[in-house]
């Protein structure tokens, strides 16, 4: 079969068939009397073999290697092709995310686009100092999109960079809570904690509601900052968690201060007193009772005076002395 007929039936151009010939991939086994290329059935099968491998994305060089050695394992080329395809998809996904970030910023002109691109490049740096610098660099054209900052924050493990991102997110405006919502649903406690710490710095009822929801988080490293922030906003749902923090001795001074604020400024005095006295009744550990005594002393007089007077006669002399000293100060 002559080259023109092969091209017509196979769909491979005569130019490509000549290229295959020059590379040694598919050389016609015969020539006519006039010197024209003449392809045998085996040659045509080889053409379809080459085209099949090309359709998988293999280069002509790789195809040549595969065809030259009948014992060459296809798994080697297929595995290499899988890795290359995964890398390409990853790069395209990163590009897509960058384009979406730029689109979300609603740029008015190319300076706005370039500002977001510069930030994205900076946040990709392997050096925390460079990432922090990219976040803190003055944005003369206004704040960057909250979505960009939120995504970077949820992925940021360095505390200094995370702090800079929280600061920038609080200044960015927009719907910062919605941008951080994915972090609150993450299976990783570290990501949920970063989301809570960022939401704690955002104003509004939506942020408060998100903090209250986080009070039920199974990880105390997430639950505790949510309680401090929600309690500071007057959320009575934080009272049990805050009382538990006093018992555990984790950020107990901060927790006691927030409980005092709830009792004094938010009309939650009865709830706070009930929570602390309930914890007191449930433990005989002197260290825990001392912390609870000190937390009670933070409450406004005369709310906890009767309880403190009783504690001044506690069976444990150390607890009794601490309570007596606090009663005298009040």
MIMARLUM-307640 format. One line per 4 residues: number of its first residue (from 0); their letters; for each residue x, z, y of N, C-alpha, C. Coordinates in steps of 0.05 Angstrom, whole numbers, plus 5000, padded with zeros to 4 digits. Last residue first. Example, Ala and Ser with C-alpha at 12.3 -4.5 7.8 and 13.67 -1.06 7.14 Angstrom:
% residues 2
1	sa	5257 5142 4955 5273 5143 4979 5258 5157 5001 | 5264 5156 4886 5246 5156 4910 5264 5156 4934
% end
This chain:
% residues 330
329	xxxx	4769 6999 5820 4743 6990 5829 4730 7010 5847 | 4812 7032 5804 4817 7010 5825 4790 7000 5836 | 4788 7062 5765 4797 7076 5790 4802 7056 5812 | 4779 7024 5726 4756 7037 5738 4765 7050 5765
325	xxxx	4832 7012 5712 4816 6991 5725 4791 7003 5739 | 4847 7059 5688 4862 7050 5711 4845 7029 5727 | 4811 7061 5645 4810 7082 5665 4824 7073 5691 | 4828 7016 5616 4801 7017 5627 4799 7037 5649
321	xxxx	4880 7032 5601 4876 7008 5617 4849 7009 5631 | 4868 7078 5570 4884 7081 5594 4880 7056 5613 | 4838 7056 5528 4826 7076 5546 4841 7078 5572 | 4875 7023 5503 4851 7011 5515 4839 7030 5535
317	xxxx	4909 7064 5486 4919 7043 5504 4896 7029 5519 | 4878 7095 5451 4888 7107 5476 4898 7086 5496 | 4819 7077 5421 4847 7069 5424 4858 7079 5451 | 4768 7095 5432 4784 7109 5411 4813 7101 5412
313	xxxx	4754 7099 5502 4756 7084 5477 4773 7100 5457 | 4739 7116 5552 4739 7136 5530 4742 7123 5503 | 4737 7071 5582 4757 7091 5590 4759 7114 5570 | 4694 7045 5563 4720 7037 5552 4742 7057 5560
309	xxxx	4655 7068 5596 4654 7073 5567 4681 7067 5554 | 4670 7044 5643 4671 7073 5641 4671 7082 5611 | 4660 6990 5632 4687 6999 5636 4690 7029 5634 | 4604 6991 5628 4620 6984 5604 4649 6994 5608
305	xxxx	4591 7004 5681 4583 7022 5659 4600 7016 5634 | 4612 6960 5711 4622 6988 5715 4615 7006 5691 | 4599 6907 5714 4611 6917 5689 4620 6946 5690 | 4571 6905 5764 4561 6892 5740 4573 6904 5715
301	xxxx	4571 6924 5817 4574 6943 5795 4568 6932 5767 | 4631 6885 5821 4618 6911 5818 4589 6909 5828 | 4644 6823 5788 4637 6838 5812 4624 6865 5806 | 4696 6819 5739 4668 6815 5747 4662 6832 5771
297	xxxx	4745 6835 5723 4744 6813 5742 4716 6809 5753 | 4736 6871 5683 4744 6882 5709 4744 6860 5731 | 4729 6838 5640 4706 6852 5651 4712 6863 5679 | 4782 6824 5631 4763 6803 5640 4738 6816 5652
293	xxxx	4802 6873 5614 4812 6861 5639 4794 6839 5649 | 4774 6877 5567 4771 6897 5588 4780 6886 5614 | 4794 6834 5538 4765 6835 5546 4760 6855 5568 | 4846 6852 5532 4841 6828 5547 4812 6826 5556
289	xxxx	4837 6898 5501 4849 6901 5528 4844 6876 5544 | 4816 6876 5455 4799 6894 5471 4810 6898 5499 | 4861 6850 5435 4837 6834 5443 4819 6851 5461 | 4894 6893 5425 4903 6872 5443 4879 6856 5454
285	xxxx	4864 6923 5386 4870 6934 5413 4878 6913 5433 | 4811 6902 5348 4839 6895 5355 4845 6905 5383 | 4759 6905 5335 4773 6931 5340 4802 6926 5346 | 4702 6865 5354 4731 6868 5347 4741 6897 5352
281	xxxx	4650 6859 5372 4658 6847 5347 4687 6850 5339 | 4643 6881 5421 4630 6894 5399 4640 6884 5372 | 4668 6842 5452 4679 6868 5450 4668 6884 5426 | 4633 6799 5449 4659 6796 5437 4672 6824 5433
277	xxxx	4591 6823 5478 4587 6815 5451 4613 6811 5436 | 4614 6829 5528 4608 6853 5513 4603 6847 5483 | 4618 6774 5541 4642 6791 5539 4637 6817 5523 | 4565 6757 5541 4585 6743 5524 4609 6761 5520
273	xxxx	4540 6790 5579 4531 6790 5551 4552 6778 5532 | 4567 6775 5625 4570 6802 5615 4562 6804 5586 | 4549 6721 5629 4578 6727 5626 4582 6755 5614 | 4494 6727 5634 4505 6712 5612 4534 6719 5607
269	xxxx	4491 6756 5682 4481 6768 5657 4492 6753 5633 | 4514 6720 5720 4526 6747 5715 4517 6758 5688 | 4507 6671 5742 4508 6672 5713 4518 6700 5704 | 4507 6652 5795 4484 6667 5785 4484 6669 5755
265	xxxx	4552 6631 5817 4534 6613 5804 4510 6627 5790 | 4588 6668 5837 4579 6646 5855 4558 6628 5843 | 4596 6708 5797 4593 6714 5826 4579 6692 5841 | 4598 6686 5747 4582 6710 5751 4576 6714 5781
261	xxxx	4634 6644 5754 4607 6639 5745 4588 6662 5751 | 4679 6673 5770 4667 6655 5788 4639 6648 5780 | 4689 6701 5722 4683 6716 5746 4669 6698 5767 | 4702 6657 5690 4678 6674 5683 4670 6690 5708
257	xxxx	4749 6642 5715 4726 6623 5716 4701 6639 5709 | 4781 6686 5703 4776 6679 5731 4751 6661 5733 | 4783 6684 5648 4770 6707 5660 4763 6701 5689 | 4812 6636 5641 4784 6637 5631 4769 6660 5644
253	xxxx	4861 6651 5663 4845 6629 5676 4816 6631 5667 | 4874 6689 5624 4872 6697 5653 4855 6676 5668 | 4877 6660 5576 4856 6681 5580 4852 6689 5609 | 4904 6619 5553 4894 6615 5580 4872 6636 5587
249	xxxx	4889 6652 5496 4899 6626 5505 4886 6620 5532 | 4868 6696 5471 4892 6700 5487 4904 6674 5496 | 4821 6698 5443 4844 6685 5430 4870 6690 5445 | 4787 6723 5480 4792 6735 5454 4818 6724 5442
245	xxxx	4787 6684 5520 4797 6711 5526 4804 6725 5500 | 4764 6643 5492 4791 6639 5502 4804 6666 5509 | 4712 6662 5486 4729 6659 5462 4758 6655 5470 | 4695 6658 5538 4697 6685 5526 4715 6684 5502
241	xxxx	4694 6602 5541 4712 6617 5558 4716 6645 5548 | 4654 6590 5504 4681 6580 5499 4701 6596 5516 | 4609 6615 5528 4618 6624 5502 4647 6615 5496 | 4607 6586 5580 4612 6615 5578 4621 6623 5550
237	xxxx	4593 6533 5585 4621 6539 5581 4626 6568 5575 | 4541 6531 5600 4547 6525 5572 4576 6531 5565 | 4539 6537 5655 4536 6561 5638 4542 6556 5609 | 4577 6507 5702 4564 6501 5676 4563 6526 5658
233	xxxx	4604 6509 5750 4579 6524 5747 4564 6520 5721 | 4652 6486 5752 4630 6472 5765 4603 6486 5762 | 4682 6518 5720 4688 6518 5749 4668 6503 5765 | 4662 6504 5670 4655 6530 5681 4661 6531 5711
229	xxxx	4686 6453 5665 4657 6455 5667 4648 6482 5678 | 4741 6469 5664 4731 6451 5685 4701 6453 5688 | 4743 6504 5621 4754 6513 5647 4742 6495 5669 | 4722 6471 5580 4708 6496 5588 4717 6505 5616
225	xxxx	4761 6431 5576 4733 6424 5584 4718 6448 5593 | 4805 6460 5559 4805 6449 5587 4777 6440 5596 | 4781 6475 5506 4789 6494 5527 4790 6483 5555 | 4772 6428 5475 4750 6446 5483 4757 6464 5507
221	xxxx	4822 6408 5464 4803 6392 5479 4782 6410 5492 | 4845 6447 5434 4861 6436 5456 4844 6418 5473 | 4807 6457 5393 4808 6475 5416 4825 6465 5440 | 4767 6407 5366 4795 6415 5372 4796 6433 5396
217	xxxx	4714 6393 5364 4725 6410 5343 4753 6420 5348 | 4674 6398 5423 4695 6384 5409 4707 6403 5388 | 4635 6419 5455 4630 6419 5427 4652 6406 5411 | 4650 6407 5506 4652 6435 5497 4647 6438 5467
213	xxxx	4639 6355 5519 4665 6361 5506 4668 6390 5497 | 4592 6360 5547 4591 6348 5520 4617 6355 5505 | 4613 6380 5595 4595 6397 5579 4594 6386 5550 | 4640 6334 5613 4655 6359 5607 4639 6377 5589
209	xxxx	4597 6300 5622 4617 6293 5602 4634 6317 5594 | 4572 6327 5664 4558 6323 5639 4577 6316 5616 | 4611 6322 5704 4603 6348 5694 4590 6346 5667 | 4610 6266 5712 4635 6279 5702 4628 6306 5690
205	xxxx	4559 6261 5732 4566 6247 5707 4591 6259 5695 | 4560 6288 5780 4544 6299 5757 4551 6286 5731 | 4624 6291 5814 4598 6280 5806 4586 6292 5782 | 4696 6275 5812 4672 6289 5822 4646 6277 5809
201	xxxx	4751 6286 5768 4732 6268 5781 4707 6283 5790 | 4782 6319 5740 4790 6315 5767 4772 6295 5782 | 4762 6319 5689 4760 6344 5704 4768 6341 5733 | 4776 6270 5670 4749 6273 5680 4746 6298 5696
197	xxxx	4829 6283 5654 4824 6263 5675 4796 6266 5687 | 4821 6319 5613 4837 6327 5636 4832 6308 5660 | 4791 6287 5577 4779 6310 5590 4794 6319 5615 | 4830 6248 5563 4805 6240 5576 4792 6263 5590
193	xxxx	4867 6280 5538 4875 6266 5562 4850 6256 5577 | 4836 6297 5494 4846 6316 5513 4853 6303 5540 | 4830 6249 5466 4806 6263 5477 4814 6283 5498 | 4883 6240 5452 4869 6221 5470 4845 6234 5483
189	xxxx	4891 6283 5417 4908 6279 5441 4895 6261 5461 | 4855 6274 5375 4851 6296 5394 4867 6293 5420 | 4829 6214 5355 4854 6228 5361 4849 6249 5382 | 4783 6185 5353 4788 6204 5331 4813 6221 5335
185	xxxx	4748 6182 5417 4771 6175 5400 4774 6195 5377 | 4710 6191 5453 4701 6185 5426 4723 6179 5407 | 4737 6197 5500 4722 6221 5490 4713 6216 5462 | 4755 6145 5509 4774 6166 5501 4760 6191 5490
181	xxxx	4710 6119 5527 4721 6112 5500 4740 6133 5491 | 4704 6140 5578 4685 6148 5557 4696 6141 5529 | 4733 6124 5621 4746 6144 5603 4728 6150 5579 | 4698 6092 5649 4723 6080 5639 4737 6098 5619
177	xxxx	4659 6128 5664 4652 6107 5644 4677 6095 5632 | 4689 6156 5702 4679 6170 5678 4672 6150 5656 | 4698 6119 5743 4720 6129 5727 4712 6142 5701 | 4673 6074 5774 4661 6089 5753 4683 6099 5734
173	xxxx	4702 6080 5840 4690 6065 5818 4680 6084 5797 | 4765 6110 5857 4736 6106 5861 4725 6091 5837 | 4819 6121 5857 4810 6093 5853 4781 6089 5859 | 4834 6173 5858 4834 6159 5884 4821 6131 5881
169	xxxx	4834 6187 5805 4816 6202 5823 4814 6188 5850 | 4874 6153 5787 4847 6148 5779 4827 6162 5796 | 4920 6176 5809 4912 6149 5818 4883 6143 5810 | 4919 6224 5780 4918 6224 5810 4909 6197 5820
165	xxxx	4925 6206 5729 4901 6221 5736 4897 6221 5766 | 4976 6182 5733 4953 6165 5728 4926 6179 5734 | 5007 6227 5740 5006 6207 5761 4982 6189 5758 | 4999 6252 5690 4990 6265 5715 4988 6246 5738
161	xxxx	5023 6215 5657 4994 6220 5654 4983 6233 5679 | 5076 6220 5673 5062 6195 5678 5032 6199 5676 | 5083 6273 5655 5087 6266 5683 5073 6240 5690 | 5073 6271 5599 5056 6287 5616 5059 6280 5646
157	xxxx	5069 6214 5559 5086 6229 5576 5070 6245 5597 | 5030 6184 5533 5037 6210 5521 5055 6227 5539 | 4977 6142 5547 5002 6154 5558 5007 6182 5547 | 4928 6121 5535 4950 6114 5517 4976 6128 5525
153	xxxx	4896 6138 5576 4888 6146 5549 4911 6141 5529 | 4920 6112 5619 4921 6141 5617 4915 6150 5589 | 4909 6058 5612 4936 6067 5611 4938 6097 5607 | 4853 6060 5618 4864 6051 5593 4893 6060 5590
149	xxxx	4849 6078 5671 4838 6094 5649 4851 6086 5623 | 4873 6036 5701 4885 6063 5701 4875 6080 5677 | 4836 5995 5690 4865 5992 5684 4878 6019 5681 | 4788 6016 5709 4791 6008 5681 4820 6007 5673
145	xxxx	4795 6021 5764 4794 6045 5747 4798 6039 5718 | 4840 5977 5798 4816 5982 5783 4817 6006 5765 | 4875 6008 5855 4874 5990 5832 4849 5996 5816 | 4861 6013 5926 4865 6024 5899 4862 6003 5877
141	xxxx	4895 5970 5975 4873 5987 5965 4878 5996 5937 | 4939 5944 5991 4914 5928 5991 4891 5944 5980 | 4981 5979 5985 4972 5973 6012 4945 5958 6013 | 4996 6025 5946 4979 6002 5943 4967 5995 5970
137	xxxx	5059 6053 5931 5037 6050 5950 5022 6024 5947 | 5070 6075 5865 5078 6056 5886 5054 6052 5905 | 5054 6105 5823 5055 6119 5849 5063 6100 5872 | 5057 6070 5780 5031 6083 5787 5031 6093 5815
133	xxxx	5111 6057 5778 5091 6036 5781 5064 6047 5790 | 5133 6107 5769 5138 6094 5794 5118 6072 5799 | 5116 6115 5716 5107 6133 5737 5111 6120 5765 | 5145 6075 5691 5116 6074 5690 5104 6092 5712
129	xxxx	5197 6092 5701 5188 6066 5712 5157 6064 5712 | 5198 6140 5672 5202 6140 5701 5193 6114 5714 | 5190 6123 5618 5169 6138 5633 5173 6138 5663 | 5205 6059 5595 5217 6083 5608 5195 6097 5624
125	xxxx	5183 6013 5576 5188 6035 5556 5199 6060 5569 | 5130 5985 5615 5158 5993 5613 5161 6015 5591 | 5078 5973 5625 5088 5965 5599 5117 5974 5595 | 5069 5987 5677 5058 6005 5656 5068 5998 5628
121	xxxx	5091 5942 5702 5104 5969 5705 5095 5988 5683 | 5054 5903 5689 5081 5901 5680 5096 5928 5681 | 5010 5924 5716 5009 5921 5687 5037 5918 5676 | 5027 5920 5770 5021 5947 5758 5022 5945 5727
117	xxxx	5031 5865 5775 5055 5882 5779 5051 5909 5766 | 4977 5851 5768 4997 5841 5749 5022 5858 5751 | 4956 5874 5815 4947 5884 5788 4968 5875 5767 | 4982 5843 5853 4985 5872 5853 4977 5883 5826
113	xxxx	4965 5791 5842 4993 5798 5838 4998 5828 5837 | 4912 5795 5858 4919 5789 5830 4947 5798 5824 | 4918 5804 5913 4904 5824 5896 4911 5820 5867 | 4943 5757 5929 4957 5782 5932 4944 5804 5915
109	xxxx	4902 5717 5919 4925 5720 5901 4941 5745 5905 | 4838 5750 5933 4859 5730 5937 4882 5735 5918 | 4803 5787 5917 4794 5769 5939 4815 5746 5943 | 4787 5807 5851 4806 5800 5871 4795 5781 5892
105	xxxx	4760 5847 5815 4746 5829 5835 4765 5821 5857 | 4780 5875 5774 4788 5884 5801 4775 5868 5823 | 4764 5848 5730 4749 5872 5737 4757 5882 5764 | 4803 5808 5727 4775 5801 5734 4759 5825 5743
101	xxxx	4846 5839 5711 4847 5825 5737 4819 5818 5746 | 4828 5854 5661 4834 5874 5680 4835 5862 5708 | 4823 5804 5636 4799 5820 5640 4804 5842 5661 | 4877 5790 5634 4858 5774 5649 4832 5789 5655
97	xxxx	4896 5830 5600 4905 5828 5627 4886 5812 5645 | 4868 5817 5553 4863 5843 5566 4873 5843 5595 | 4891 5767 5542 4862 5769 5548 4856 5796 5562 | 4944 5781 5533 4938 5764 5555 4908 5767 5563
93	xxxx	4936 5811 5486 4947 5824 5510 4941 5808 5535 | 4918 5770 5453 4900 5793 5459 4910 5808 5484 | 4963 5738 5451 4939 5727 5464 4919 5749 5470 | 4998 5772 5424 5004 5763 5451 4980 5752 5466
89	xxxx	4970 5776 5376 4975 5800 5392 4981 5792 5421 | 4971 5724 5358 4945 5736 5364 4949 5761 5382 | 5026 5719 5349 5013 5702 5368 4986 5714 5377 | 5034 5757 5309 5048 5760 5334 5034 5743 5356
85	xxxx	5002 5734 5268 4996 5760 5279 5009 5765 5306 | 5031 5687 5260 5003 5685 5270 4995 5712 5282 | 5079 5707 5240 5079 5691 5265 5051 5690 5277 | 5060 5731 5193 5073 5747 5214 5073 5733 5241
81	xxxx	5040 5686 5165 5023 5709 5172 5034 5725 5195 | 5087 5657 5158 5066 5646 5174 5046 5668 5183 | 5115 5690 5123 5126 5684 5149 5104 5674 5168 | 5080 5686 5079 5085 5712 5092 5096 5709 5120
77	xxxx	5085 5631 5068 5059 5642 5076 5062 5669 5090 | 5139 5628 5053 5129 5614 5077 5102 5625 5086 | 5137 5663 5008 5156 5667 5030 5147 5654 5055 | 5098 5643 4974 5093 5669 4987 5112 5674 5010
73	xxxx	5118 5598 4949 5101 5594 4973 5096 5620 4987 | 5185 5595 4927 5159 5610 4926 5143 5606 4951 | 5214 5537 4902 5212 5554 4926 5185 5568 4927 | 5218 5501 4861 5216 5529 4854 5214 5548 4877
69	xxxx	5226 5453 4886 5200 5457 4872 5196 5486 4864 | 5251 5440 4946 5256 5458 4923 5229 5464 4910 | 5232 5407 4985 5258 5401 4973 5263 5417 4948 | 5185 5428 5005 5183 5404 4988 5210 5398 4974
65	xxxx	5203 5471 5036 5185 5476 5013 5184 5452 4994 | 5235 5445 5073 5247 5465 5055 5229 5469 5031 | 5197 5414 5100 5219 5401 5086 5232 5420 5066 | 5166 5454 5123 5154 5437 5102 5176 5423 5086
61	xxxx	5202 5474 5160 5193 5491 5138 5181 5475 5115 | 5205 5428 5193 5229 5439 5179 5222 5456 5156 | 5154 5424 5212 5164 5403 5194 5189 5412 5180 | 5122 5489 5208 5137 5468 5222 5146 5447 5202
57	xxxx	5055 5508 5191 5084 5506 5185 5097 5484 5201 | 5001 5510 5199 5018 5518 5221 5048 5518 5215 | 4968 5489 5162 4971 5518 5161 4989 5529 5184 | 4973 5436 5169 4948 5448 5178 4949 5478 5178
53	xxxx	5021 5426 5144 5020 5426 5173 4995 5439 5184 | 5004 5426 5091 5021 5448 5101 5022 5449 5131 | 4973 5379 5092 4961 5405 5085 4977 5429 5095 | 5011 5341 5104 4990 5346 5123 4976 5373 5118
49	xxxx	5042 5342 5056 5054 5349 5082 5032 5357 5103 | 5002 5325 5020 5016 5351 5017 5028 5360 5043 | 4992 5274 5038 4971 5294 5040 4982 5323 5036 | 5042 5252 5025 5033 5252 5053 5011 5274 5057
45	xxxx	5042 5257 4970 5061 5273 4985 5053 5274 5015 | 5004 5219 4958 4998 5247 4951 5017 5265 4967 | 5032 5174 4974 5008 5182 4989 5000 5210 4983 | 5073 5173 4936 5080 5176 4964 5055 5185 4980
41	xxxx	5042 5163 4890 5057 5189 4892 5065 5194 4921 | 5025 5111 4900 5005 5133 4898 5018 5160 4901 | 5073 5083 4948 5060 5086 4921 5039 5108 4922 | 5079 5040 5003 5075 5067 4993 5062 5067 4966
37	xxxx	5125 5001 5033 5104 5000 5014 5102 5027 5000 | 5149 4971 5093 5146 4995 5077 5122 4993 5058 | 5175 4904 5090 5156 4924 5100 5154 4948 5081 | 5206 4862 5073 5220 4886 5083 5201 4908 5094
33	xxxx	5183 4819 5049 5189 4817 5077 5202 4841 5089 | 5174 4839 4999 5194 4817 5002 5202 4814 5031 | 5166 4910 5012 5156 4884 5005 5179 4864 5007 | 5192 4968 4981 5192 4950 5004 5181 4923 4994
29	xxxx	5178 5037 4959 5182 5008 4956 5183 4993 4983 | 5171 5089 4971 5189 5083 4948 5194 5053 4946 | 5174 5118 5035 5161 5099 5016 5181 5089 4995 | 5186 5184 5044 5199 5158 5045 5185 5140 5025
25	xxxx	5172 5240 5076 5157 5220 5060 5170 5193 5063 | 5217 5267 5098 5195 5282 5086 5179 5264 5067 | 5259 5245 5125 5261 5247 5096 5239 5262 5083 | 5254 5233 5177 5262 5261 5170 5267 5264 5140
21	xxxx	5237 5181 5176 5263 5186 5188 5273 5214 5181 | 5186 5188 5152 5206 5173 5138 5234 5179 5149 | 5160 5216 5192 5163 5229 5166 5186 5215 5150 | 5159 5175 5230 5174 5199 5236 5180 5215 5210
17	xxxx	5125 5139 5206 5153 5131 5210 5171 5155 5215 | 5079 5170 5208 5090 5162 5182 5119 5153 5184 | 5072 5173 5263 5079 5197 5249 5090 5191 5221 | 5059 5118 5273 5083 5130 5286 5091 5155 5272
13	xxxx	5013 5112 5244 5037 5098 5235 5062 5109 5248 | 4978 5174 5236 4986 5150 5251 5011 5137 5239 | 4934 5191 5186 4960 5197 5197 4970 5172 5211 | 4889 5177 5158 4885 5189 5184 4911 5197 5198
9	xxxx	4890 5151 5109 4898 5180 5110 4892 5193 5137 | 4873 5099 5119 4860 5115 5099 4866 5145 5100 | 4907 5081 5160 4878 5079 5163 4863 5097 5144 | 4958 5089 5139 4950 5103 5164 4919 5103 5167
5	xxxx	4957 5054 5096 4960 5083 5091 4951 5098 5116 | 4953 5006 5123 4930 5014 5106 4932 5043 5100 | 5003 5005 5149 4978 5004 5165 4954 5013 5149 | 5040 5006 5106 5038 5029 5125 5012 5029 5141
1	xx	5012 4982 5043 5028 4980 5068 5021 5002 5087 | 5017 5000 4976 5000 5000 5000 5018 5000 5025
% end
